[in-house]
Amino acid sequence: MKKLVIKAALISTLVLAGNAHAETTTGNASATILGTITFVEDAAIAYGSIPFVSSGTCTMAAAGALSGDCTGTGTAGAFTVTGTNGEGAAISVSAGTTVDGVVFAPTLLSSATDTFNGSDEISVSVGGNLTYPASSVSGVKNFTYTLTVNYN
């Protein structure tokens, strides 16, 4: 009986082992490596001379048009941004800086989303608001801000 059980176990192992099989296949993967985004500042933002009127706000819109407590035309900031042709981009500007109580708050004058064109470029325009208190000190004020462009 013991021999019969061992034979039956051996036969069932061989039969089951003969029916088991494995298959394999090859998967595929791909990636598109995007080019580095680079910037050229073609024009710095320039408000020009602002007459002091106790306190106020000067706003720069498209093409450098000034309004609020200042008038005339300044120069809007302009950048050429280079990236990978046909790829979408998200564009933003950071909060500006404060110098001697004068606050610069940049605004994006061009679209916040764009696509790199056939020349691999996007043109970006930046303006913003200057807010100055009654205690403002006369003189040149230099501000900074950060332009950020990310692939979508």
Helices and strands as residue ranges (DSSP letters): H 2-19, E 38-43, E 56-60, G 62-64, E 66-68, E 77-82, E 88-93, E 98-99, E 102-108, E 113-115, E 121-132, E 147-151
